[in-house]
Amino acid sequence: MAPSRHSETSTRGRRASRSKVVSYKEPSSDDDFDDSDDFDDHGHSNGPTRRSSNLNARQTTRATRSVRAPAPQPQQTSSRRGGRDQRANTRDNAISSTKGSSPRKAESHSKHGGHSKAFSITKQEHDGPIPPWQTLPYQILVQIFQCASYPLYNDRFHPTSSIKWLLDTARLCKAFAEPALTALYRSPPLLPSDRPHGLLKLLSESPDIHSFNYNVKIKRLEVEVYQTLAYTTPGLGHVDLGALIRHTPQLIDLELFHISDRPPYRDLGTERGLKWLYPDSLFSALDECQRSLVVWRWNARMTGPKQALPNLKSIHQTVPFRTIRDLAFVNYNSSKRRPKDAPNDPDEAVLADALSVLPNLRCLHFEISSIVNGNLLPLLPVNLSHLSFVKCTSLTSDDLQPFLISHGHHLKELILDHNQSLDLAFLPTLAYSCPQLEILKMDLTFYSSHSFYHDSEPLYATLLDQAEIPTWPKTLRCIELIQLRNWTAGSAETFFQSLLDSAAELPDLRRLVLKVILQIGWRDRARFRDRWIGKLKRAFLRQSDPPDPNLRSLRTFKKWKEGQRSFDHHGQTLFGQSETPHNGAKPESDSDAPLLLRRKSTRIAQQNEAAAVELSQGDRPRRKKRKLHHESDSSDDDDFGSDLSNSESDSDVAAKGESHVQGMCEVVDIRIDNLRPAEAQFNENDFLDSEASGDEEWDGTDRVPGDERYAW
């Protein structure tokens, strides 16, 4: 309820210091479309479209002003989507784009309190003409929209705000419609549960009645079976997965996930006896339509008798599966109890035999599978380029090291996450065994098998011995090792020193992430942290200046140049000089380099004259004046260039015994502490208030004349 006029007048004196509320709400550029409800889930208009005579002239302006990536959804730091995202990037070479939040939604907490601050909006100068974005080629627009809208759904397969943004972008102009819808339908979200039914209805209709052929745009289907296929949608029934495959002629990627196969990798009480199996209509549809799959995912919790381990070889020999390049096995365990009609070979040999009939297999993934052991690894294909083992409790370094020596010459990506028995003993031979390795990731966060007791401790005795010196392949681009624990400070020093010694041989390294846990005294750990974090950052972190904001456009550069000229003229006037020479000669060129050199020469001459005056006046201490001269000199040197600072940093590094500075890593994230790993890590942001508390109009002072007492 709004306050009355009387109350507002009576409190005007006390609220005289209240500032005007500034609104950062962005004006809507889609005046013709009031809400996204005008379009259905498929991008079709539900109402008449308003037209105007200047539509073509307005499309370019609206497209440039309104196309912006949506605000990202809150992401967890866990590796729930790690395997799926990594395989998606491997298959499609997708470029992930970091999207900034909208200014009107951005909030930040100050160090002294939980008050939110709104980001200031700076108007960018441009040269006037707006580029005709709508004239870009179709394929380029598709790539732009895919980068800007990634991801379409989060780690729980729930849709994000990117879907609405793509639909809004498709309505900006005719040139944006098909590229935006292509980015949306390439891997369509299938939640909530009624969305697959709507998608199937759309695909079942004739393409002639639609503006675009949506059937050929779908190339990937990622389905969470528990929320999408296991239950019946009220009024719609079960989703017919076979019918969906029949209406997607370009389908090459089909992956079925289960919510219990995500961290913490245990049943959270969601199943309650519910079991969903691969339907026969799925495989019959693949055979009838002669689909050629490239990506497939086997999950043992979904397989029936027809998809048992002994029958996988015959399935892989069919037309839909013989072209597979990326294959995953989930929940495959080596058990002693086997069917009577099963062959006498062990499960490892049967699985390896099923893989041998896939000539194009390059990417192989094992998740939550105890069948990965010393018996299976030597039987795997030798031409793999991407390999990942996630939560394979039987995998040890004694089995992995000889496997990499014999099968790792073609490996480019190696993912080792949550393997409770795996240590780092395979690193001393890594450079020899995997000479083409580019990505090495290892997460030693472990999860308990049951929520009511704790069994998430490492099963290895020592992570790395001090005598074991790691070697690093020269082609590495990313090193990400998290939760390194159960080792001594000497072993950690050997590990860090191996990275420094190999800095000259790692020219392609761009990302270095190390999370180390050391159980030593806090003073020793603080000294250890200060020493090695500084060394690694000096050796690997890129020291580059940010882009010059004055070079965004020609108009911005001209304004900055005019400001520099006026500032330089004002500065020279203070010293009794003029910008034009006294002899009437033509002034020097106004290029940046001569101007800066002239300023630097003038400053050095002035400093020399000041020093001479000080020496002539005697030996009186002038510490304050010398300090001021030193500070002004350093600030000017920073403006002049960074060559001197770079040379000084190189000399400092050489003096400290560091032989080479790689200096090419965009990310160097080193953390050394003694925190105990937990399934859910909390930080400061988890305990901050999201809403402003108390009276927002109170600025912390009570304007009561003559009362200087404290409130308490």
C-alpha positions in Angstrom: 0.0 0.0 0.0 1.5 3.4 -1.0 2.1 5.9 1.8 -0.3 8.9 2.0 0.7 12.4 1.0 0.7 13.5 4.7 3.1 10.9 5.8 5.4 11.6 2.8 5.4 15.3 3.7 6.2 14.6 7.3 9.1 12.4 6.6 10.6 14.6 3.9 13.1 16.1 6.2 14.4 12.8 7.4 14.6 11.4 3.9 16.2 14.4 2.3 19.4 12.4 1.6 17.5 9.7 -0.3 18.8 9.5 -3.8 16.7 9.0 -6.9 16.0 5.4 -7.8 17.8 4.6 -11.1 16.1 1.9 -13.2 18.4 -0.2 -15.3 15.5 -2.0 -17.0 16.2 -2.4 -20.7 13.6 -1.1 -23.1 11.9 -3.8 -25.0 12.8 -3.8 -28.7 10.1 -6.3 -29.6 7.1 -4.0 -29.3 5.3 -5.9 -31.9 5.5 -9.1 -29.8 4.4 -8.6 -26.2 5.1 -12.1 -24.9 6.6 -15.4 -25.9 3.2 -17.0 -25.6 2.5 -15.8 -29.1 4.8 -18.7 -30.3 4.4 -22.3 -29.3 7.2 -24.7 -28.5 7.9 -25.2 -32.2 8.4 -21.5 -33.1 5.0 -21.1 -34.9 2.9 -18.1 -34.4 -0.3 -18.5 -32.6 -1.7 -15.1 -33.6 -1.7 -12.7 -36.5 1.6 -10.9 -37.2 1.6 -7.1 -37.3 3.2 -5.5 -40.3 4.4 -2.1 -41.0 5.7 -0.2 -44.0 9.2 0.2 -42.6 9.7 -3.4 -41.6 12.8 -4.0 -43.7 14.5 -0.8 -42.3 13.7 -1.8 -38.8 14.9 -5.4 -39.0 18.6 -4.5 -39.1 18.4 -2.2 -36.1 16.3 -4.5 -34.0 18.5 -7.5 -34.8 21.7 -5.7 -33.8 20.1 -4.2 -30.7 18.1 -7.1 -29.4 20.1 -10.3 -30.1 21.9 -11.1 -26.9 22.6 -14.3 -25.1 20.4 -15.2 -22.2 21.5 -15.2 -18.6 23.0 -18.5 -17.6 21.4 -20.8 -15.1 23.2 -21.4 -11.9 25.8 -24.2 -12.5 27.2 -26.6 -10.0 30.9 -27.4 -9.9 30.3 -31.1 -9.8 31.1 -33.3 -12.7 27.6 -34.4 -13.4 27.6 -33.2 -17.0 31.3 -33.7 -17.5 31.1 -36.9 -19.5 28.2 -35.8 -21.6 29.6 -32.4 -22.3 33.0 -33.7 -23.2 31.6 -36.2 -25.6 29.4 -33.5 -27.2 32.4 -31.3 -27.7 34.4 -34.2 -29.1 31.7 -35.1 -31.6 30.7 -31.8 -32.9 33.6 -29.5 -32.0 31.1 -27.2 -30.3 32.4 -23.9 -29.0 31.1 -23.1 -25.5 30.4 -19.5 -25.0 30.3 -17.8 -21.6 27.2 -15.7 -21.3 27.1 -12.7 -19.0 24.1 -12.0 -16.9 21.7 -9.2 -17.7 22.6 -5.9 -16.1 19.2 -5.6 -14.5 19.6 -9.0 -12.8 23.2 -8.7 -11.8 23.9 -8.4 -8.1 27.2 -8.4 -6.1 27.8 -8.4 -2.4 30.2 -5.9 -1.0 33.0 -7.0 1.4 31.4 -5.1 4.3 27.9 -6.3 3.9 25.4 -8.1 1.9 24.1 -5.0 0.0 23.6 -5.5 -3.7 25.1 -3.1 -6.3 23.9 -2.6 -9.8 26.4 -2.6 -12.6 26.8 0.6 -14.4 25.9 0.6 -18.0 28.4 2.3 -20.3 27.2 3.5 -23.7 29.5 2.2 -26.4 30.4 4.6 -29.3 30.1 3.3 -32.8 30.8 4.7 -36.2 27.2 5.0 -37.2 26.3 2.3 -39.7 25.1 -0.9 -38.2 26.5 -4.1 -39.9 23.9 -6.0 -41.8 23.9 -9.1 -39.6 21.0 -10.6 -41.4 23.1 -10.9 -44.6 25.5 -13.4 -43.0 25.6 -16.9 -44.5 23.2 -19.5 -43.0 25.9 -21.7 -41.6 27.7 -18.9 -39.9 24.4 -17.8 -38.2 23.8 -21.3 -37.1 27.2 -21.5 -35.4 26.6 -18.1 -33.7 23.3 -19.2 -32.3 24.6 -22.5 -31.2 27.5 -20.8 -29.3 25.2 -18.2 -27.7 22.5 -20.6 -26.6 24.6 -23.4 -25.2 23.4 -25.2 -23.1 19.8 -25.7 -23.9 19.3 -27.9 -20.8 21.1 -28.2 -17.5 22.7 -31.3 -15.8 19.2 -32.5 -14.8 18.0 -32.2 -18.4 15.7 -29.3 -17.5 15.4 -26.5 -20.1 17.2 -23.3 -19.7 16.3 -19.7 -20.7 18.3 -20.3 -24.0 15.1 -21.8 -25.5 13.1 -18.7 -25.1 16.0 -16.6 -26.4 16.2 -18.7 -29.5 12.5 -18.3 -30.1 12.7 -14.6 -29.6 15.7 -14.4 -32.0 13.8 -16.4 -34.6 11.1 -13.7 -34.7 13.5 -10.7 -35.2 13.7 -11.1 -39.0 13.2 -13.7 -41.7 17.0 -14.3 -42.0 17.3 -15.2 -38.4 14.3 -17.6 -38.3 15.7 -20.8 -39.8 19.2 -20.6 -38.2 17.8 -20.0 -34.8 15.3 -22.9 -35.1 18.1 -25.1 -36.5 20.1 -24.4 -33.3 17.1 -25.2 -31.2 16.1 -28.5 -33.0 19.6 -29.9 -33.4 19.3 -31.4 -29.9 15.8 -30.6 -28.7 15.0 -30.6 -25.0 12.5 -33.3 -24.0 11.4 -32.0 -20.6 8.8 -31.5 -19.3 7.2 -34.8 -20.1 4.6 -33.5 -22.5 7.2 -32.0 -24.8 8.2 -35.3 -26.5 4.5 -35.8 -27.4 4.4 -32.3 -29.0 7.6 -32.9 -30.8 6.4 -36.2 -32.2 3.1 -34.6 -33.3 5.0 -31.9 -35.1 7.3 -34.4 -36.9 4.4 -36.6 -37.9 2.8 -33.8 -39.9 3.7 -33.2 -43.5 6.6 -30.8 -44.0 4.7 -29.0 -46.7 2.4 -27.3 -44.2 5.3 -25.8 -42.3 7.8 -23.1 -43.2 10.7 -25.4 -42.5 11.4 -29.1 -42.5 11.9 -29.8 -38.8 12.5 -33.6 -39.4 15.9 -33.1 -40.9 17.1 -30.6 -38.3 17.2 -33.2 -35.4 20.6 -34.9 -35.2 20.9 -35.7 -31.5 18.5 -37.1 -28.9 19.6 -37.1 -25.3 16.8 -38.6 -23.2 16.5 -39.0 -19.4 14.4 -42.1 -19.2 13.2 -41.8 -15.6 11.6 -38.4 -16.2 10.6 -38.8 -19.9 10.0 -42.4 -20.8 9.3 -44.4 -17.6 6.0 -42.6 -16.7 2.8 -42.1 -18.5 1.9 -38.5 -19.3 -1.7 -37.7 -18.3 -3.9 -37.8 -21.4 -1.0 -38.6 -23.7 0.3 -42.0 -22.6 3.9 -43.3 -23.0 6.4 -41.7 -25.5 6.9 -43.9 -28.5 10.6 -43.8 -28.9 10.5 -45.9 -32.1 8.1 -43.5 -33.8 10.3 -40.6 -32.8 13.3 -42.3 -34.5 11.3 -43.0 -37.7 10.6 -39.3 -38.1 14.2 -38.2 -37.7 16.1 -39.1 -40.8 19.3 -37.2 -39.8 19.6 -38.8 -36.4 23.2 -39.9 -35.6 23.4 -39.5 -31.8 21.1 -41.3 -29.5 21.9 -41.5 -25.8 19.6 -42.7 -23.0 20.5 -41.5 -19.5 19.3 -42.4 -16.0 19.2 -39.9 -13.1 20.9 -42.4 -10.7 23.9 -42.6 -13.0 24.9 -39.0 -12.0 26.9 -38.0 -8.9 26.7 -39.1 -6.2 26.2 -42.3 -8.2 23.6 -44.0 -6.0 19.9 -44.6 -5.9 18.3 -41.7 -4.2 15.0 -43.5 -3.6 13.5 -42.3 -6.9 13.1 -45.7 -8.5 11.1 -47.7 -5.9 11.2 -50.8 -8.0 10.5 -49.0 -11.3 12.6 -50.5 -14.1 12.7 -49.3 -17.7 14.2 -51.5 -20.4 15.2 -50.8 -24.0 12.0 -51.4 -26.0 11.9 -53.7 -29.0 10.4 -50.9 -31.1 13.7 -48.9 -30.6 15.9 -51.5 -32.4 13.2 -52.4 -35.0 12.9 -48.7 -35.9 16.7 -48.4 -36.3 16.8 -51.5 -38.5 13.8 -50.5 -40.6 15.0 -46.9 -41.3 18.6 -48.0 -41.7 19.9 -45.3 -39.4 23.7 -45.0 -39.2 24.4 -44.1 -35.6 27.7 -42.4 -34.6 27.1 -42.2 -30.9 25.4 -44.8 -28.7 25.2 -45.5 -24.9 24.7 -48.9 -23.4 23.4 -49.0 -19.8 23.2 -52.4 -18.1 20.3 -51.2 -15.9 18.2 -50.8 -19.1 19.2 -54.0 -21.0 16.9 -57.0 -21.2 17.7 -60.6 -22.2 18.0 -59.6 -25.9 20.6 -57.0 -25.1 22.7 -59.1 -22.7 26.4 -59.0 -22.9 26.8 -62.1 -25.1 24.4 -60.6 -27.7 26.2 -57.3 -28.1 28.4 -58.6 -30.8 25.5 -59.5 -33.1 23.9 -56.1 -32.4 27.1 -54.3 -33.3 27.2 -56.1 -36.6 23.9 -54.6 -37.8 23.7 -51.5 -40.0 22.7 -49.0 -37.4 25.6 -49.9 -35.1 28.5 -50.8 -37.4 29.3 -47.0 -38.0 29.6 -46.1 -34.3 32.5 -43.9 -33.4 31.6 -43.0 -29.8 30.5 -45.7 -27.4 29.8 -45.7 -23.7 29.2 -48.6 -21.2 27.5 -47.8 -17.9 26.9 -50.2 -15.0 28.7 -53.1 -16.5 30.1 -55.3 -13.7 32.0 -58.5 -13.8 29.9 -61.1 -12.0 30.5 -64.8 -11.3 26.8 -65.7 -11.8 26.2 -66.1 -15.5 23.5 -67.7 -17.6 23.8 -71.4 -18.4 23.8 -70.8 -22.2 26.5 -68.1 -22.0 29.9 -68.9 -23.5 32.7 -70.1 -21.2 34.8 -66.9 -21.9 34.8 -64.4 -19.1 32.8 -61.2 -19.3 35.9 -59.1 -20.2 36.6 -61.3 -23.2 33.0 -61.2 -24.4 32.9 -57.4 -24.1 36.2 -57.0 -26.0 34.9 -59.3 -28.7 31.8 -57.1 -29.1 34.1 -54.1 -29.6 36.3 -55.7 -32.2 33.5 -55.6 -34.8 33.4 -51.8 -34.7 36.0 -50.6 -37.2 35.3 -46.8 -36.7 35.4 -46.8 -32.9 37.5 -44.0 -31.6 35.9 -42.8 -28.4 35.3 -45.2 -25.6 33.8 -44.5 -22.1 33.3 -46.7 -19.1 31.2 -45.4 -16.2 30.4 -47.1 -12.9 31.7 -50.4 -14.3 33.8 -52.8 -12.2 34.5 -54.8 -15.4 37.4 -52.4 -16.1 40.4 -54.3 -14.7 43.6 -55.8 -15.8 41.9 -58.5 -17.8 39.9 -56.1 -20.0 42.4 -53.3 -20.7 44.8 -55.4 -22.9 41.8 -56.5 -25.0 40.6 -53.0 -25.9 41.2 -51.5 -29.4 44.6 -49.9 -30.0 43.4 -47.0 -32.2 41.4 -45.1 -29.6 41.8 -41.3 -29.5 39.5 -40.5 -26.5 39.2 -42.7 -23.4 37.4 -42.1 -20.1 37.0 -44.1 -17.0 34.5 -42.8 -14.5 34.0 -44.4 -11.1 35.6 -47.7 -12.1 36.6 -49.0 -8.6 38.7 -51.9 -10.0 41.0 -49.7 -12.0 44.5 -49.3 -10.6 47.8 -47.8 -11.9 49.4 -51.2 -12.1 46.8 -52.0 -14.8 46.6 -48.6 -16.4 50.3 -48.0 -16.9 51.0 -51.0 -19.2 47.8 -50.4 -21.0 48.8 -46.9 -21.9 52.3 -48.1 -23.0 50.7 -50.5 -25.5 47.5 -48.7 -26.4 48.1 -45.0 -25.7 50.1 -43.8 -28.8 46.9 -42.4 -30.4 45.2 -41.0 -27.3 44.4 -37.3 -27.4 42.0 -37.2 -24.4 42.2 -39.1 -21.1 39.5 -38.7 -18.5 40.0 -40.4 -15.1 37.3 -39.3 -12.6 36.2 -40.8 -9.3 38.3 -44.0 -9.6 38.8 -44.9 -6.0 41.8 -47.2 -6.5 43.7 -45.2 -9.0 46.7 -43.1 -8.0 49.3 -41.2 -10.0 51.9 -43.9 -10.4 51.3 -43.9 -14.2 52.6 -40.3 -14.7 56.3 -41.2 -14.8 55.8 -42.9 -18.2 53.0 -40.7 -19.5 55.2 -38.7 -22.0 56.4 -41.9 -23.6 53.1 -43.9 -23.5 50.9 -41.0 -24.8 53.0 -38.8 -27.0 49.9 -37.2 -28.7 47.8 -36.5 -25.5 46.2 -33.1 -25.4 43.7 -33.3 -22.5 44.4 -34.9 -19.1 41.6 -34.7 -16.5 41.4 -36.5 -13.2 39.0 -35.8 -10.3 39.7 -37.7 -7.1 36.4 -36.9 -5.5 34.8 -40.1 -4.3 31.2 -40.9 -3.3 29.8 -43.2 -0.7 27.9 -46.2 -2.0 25.2 -45.6 0.6 24.1 -42.4 2.3 24.0 -43.9 5.8 27.7 -44.9 6.0 31.0 -43.4 4.9 33.1 -45.4 2.4 34.5 -42.6 0.2 38.1 -42.7 1.3 40.8 -43.6 -1.3 41.7 -47.2 -1.6 45.3 -46.5 -2.6 48.1 -46.1 0.0 50.0 -43.2 -1.5 49.1 -41.0 -4.4 52.7 -40.5 -5.6 56.0 -41.5 -4.2 58.7 -38.8 -3.9 61.0 -40.9 -6.2 58.4 -41.0 -9.0 58.9 -38.0 -11.2 56.0 -37.3 -13.6 56.6 -36.7 -17.3 54.3 -34.7 -19.5 53.6 -35.1 -23.2 54.6 -32.1 -25.3 51.2 -31.8 -26.9 49.2 -31.2 -23.7 46.7 -28.3 -23.9 44.8 -28.9 -20.6 45.9 -30.4 -17.3 43.1 -30.6 -14.7 43.8 -32.6 -11.6 41.4 -32.1 -8.7 41.5 -33.3 -5.0 45.0 -34.7 -5.1 45.5 -36.2 -1.6 47.2 -38.9 0.4 50.7 -37.8 -0.3 53.6 -36.0 1.4 54.9 -32.5 1.0 58.0 -34.0 -0.7 55.9 -35.8 -3.3 54.0 -32.7 -4.0 57.2 -30.7 -4.5 58.4 -33.3 -6.9 55.1 -33.1 -8.8 55.2 -29.3 -9.0 58.9 -29.2 -9.9 58.3 -31.6 -12.8 55.8 -29.1 -14.3 58.3 -26.3 -14.0 61.1 -28.4 -15.6 58.8 -29.3 -18.5 57.6 -25.7 -19.0 59.8 -25.2 -22.1 58.4 -28.4 -23.6 54.7 -27.5 -23.2 54.1 -24.7 -25.7 50.5 -25.6 -26.3 49.4 -25.7 -22.6 46.5 -23.3 -22.1 44.8 -24.5 -19.0 46.4 -25.7 -15.7 44.1 -26.5 -12.8 45.5 -28.2 -9.7 43.6 -28.8 -6.4 46.0 -30.2 -3.8 45.3 -31.4 -0.2 48.2 -31.5 2.2 47.9 -32.7 5.7 50.8 -30.7 7.2 51.0 -27.8 9.7 49.3 -24.6 8.7 52.6 -22.6 8.8 54.3 -25.1 6.6 51.3 -25.3 4.3 51.2 -21.5 4.0 54.9 -21.3 3.1 54.4 -24.2 0.7 51.4 -22.4 -0.9 53.2 -19.1 -1.3 56.2 -20.7 -2.8 54.7 -23.0 -5.4 51.7 -21.0 -6.5 53.9 -18.0 -7.2 56.3 -20.2 -9.2 53.7 -21.9 -11.3 51.9 -18.7 -12.1 55.1 -16.9 -13.1 56.0 -19.8 -15.3 52.7 -20.5 -17.0 50.2 -17.7 -16.6 49.8 -15.4 -19.6 50.7 -11.8 -18.7 48.9 -9.8 -21.4 47.3 -6.4 -21.2 43.6 -6.2 -21.6 42.2 -4.9 -24.9 42.3 -1.1 -25.3 38.8 0.2 -24.9 39.7 3.2 -27.0 40.1 1.1 -30.1 36.5 -0.2 -30.3 35.7 2.1 -33.1 37.1 5.0 -35.1 34.8 7.5 -33.3 36.0 6.3 -29.9 39.6 6.5 -31.0 39.2 10.1 -32.3 37.6 11.2 -29.0 40.4 9.6 -27.0 43.0 11.2 -29.3 41.5 14.7 -28.8 41.5 14.2 -25.1 45.1 13.2 -25.1 46.0 16.3 -27.1 44.2 18.6 -24.7 45.8 16.9 -21.7 49.3 17.1 -23.2 48.8 20.8 -24.0 47.7 21.4 -20.4 50.6 19.5 -19.0 53.2 21.4 -21.0 51.6 24.7 -20.2 52.2 24.0 -16.5 55.9 23.7 -17.1 56.0 26.9 -19.0 56.2 25.4 -22.4 53.9 25.7 -25.4 52.8 23.1 -27.9 54.1 25.1 -30.9 57.9 25.6 -31.2 59.1 29.2 -30.7 61.0 29.1 -34.0 57.7 28.8 -35.9 58.6 25.4 -37.3 55.9 22.9 -38.1 54.9 20.8 -35.0 55.8 17.2 -34.8 53.6 14.4 -36.0 50.6 13.5 -33.8 51.2 9.8 -33.9 51.1 8.0 -30.6 54.7 6.8 -30.4 56.4 10.2 -30.9 54.0 11.8 -28.5 54.7 9.4 -25.8 58.5 9.5 -26.4 58.3 13.3 -26.3 56.4 13.2 -22.9 58.9 10.7 -21.5 61.9 12.7 -22.6 60.4 15.9 -21.1 59.7 14.1 -17.8 63.3 12.6 -17.6 64.8 16.0 -18.3 62.7 17.6 -15.6 63.6 14.9 -13.1 67.3 15.4 -13.8 66.9 19.2 -13.3 65.1 18.6 -10.0 67.8 16.2 -8.9 70.5 18.8 -9.6 68.6 21.4 -7.7 68.4 19.1 -4.7 72.1 18.3 -4.8 72.9 22.0 -4.9 70.8 22.8 -1.9 72.7 20.4 0.4 72.2 17.0 2.0 68.9 17.7 3.6 66.6 14.6 3.5 63.8 14.9 0.9 62.3 11.5 1.3 58.7 12.6 0.6 59.6 14.4 -2.6 61.7 11.5 -3.9 58.8 9.2 -3.1 56.4 11.3 -5.1 58.8 11.4 -8.0 59.2 7.6 -7.9 55.4 7.1 -7.9 54.8 9.4 -10.8 57.6 7.8 -12.8 56.3 4.3 -12.3 52.8 5.3 -13.4 54.1 7.0 -16.5 56.3 4.0 -17.4 53.2 1.8 -17.2 51.4 4.0 -19.7 54.4 4.0 -22.0 54.7 0.2 -22.3 55.3 -3.1 -20.6 58.6 -4.1 -22.2 60.6 -2.9 -19.2 58.3 -4.7 -16.7 58.4 -7.9 -18.8 62.2 -7.8 -18.8 62.3 -7.2 -15.1 59.9 -10.1 -14.5 62.1 -12.4 -16.6 65.2 -11.4 -14.7 63.4 -12.0 -11.4 62.4 -15.4 -12.5 65.9 -16.3 -13.6 67.3 -15.1 -10.3 64.9 -17.4 -8.5 66.1 -20.4 -10.4 63.2 -20.8 -12.8 64.7 -21.6 -16.1 61.8 -21.0 -18.5 58.7 -18.9 -18.6 56.0 -20.5 -20.8 53.5 -17.7 -20.2 50.7 -19.0 -22.5 48.1 -20.3 -20.1 44.8 -18.5 -20.0 43.8 -20.3 -16.7 46.2 -21.2 -13.9 44.1 -22.2 -10.9 46.2 -23.6 -8.1 44.7 -24.4 -4.7 46.6 -25.9 -1.8 44.7 -26.5 1.5 43.7 -29.3 3.9 40.0 -29.3 3.3 38.3 -32.7 3.5 36.6 -33.5 0.2 32.8 -33.6 0.4 30.0 -34.4 -2.0 28.7 -30.8 -1.6 31.3 -28.0 -1.1 29.9 -24.9 0.5 31.6 -21.5 0.2 30.9 -17.9 1.3 28.2 -17.3 -1.4 26.1 -20.1 0.1 25.6 -18.1 3.3 25.0 -14.7 1.9 21.5 -13.2 1.9 19.9 -13.0 -1.5 17.6 -10.2 -0.4 18.5 -6.8 1.1 17.7 -6.9 4.8 16.4 -3.9 6.9 15.6 -0.5 5.7 17.2 0.2 2.4 16.7 4.0 2.8 18.8 4.1 6.0 22.5 5.0 5.2 23.9 4.0 8.6 23.7 7.4 10.4 21.0 8.7 12.7 20.6 12.4 12.2 19.5 13.3 15.8 21.1 16.7 16.8 23.0 16.6 20.1 22.8 12.8 20.5 26.2 11.2 20.1 25.5 8.1 22.1 25.7 4.6 20.7 22.5 2.7 19.9 23.5 -0.1 22.4 
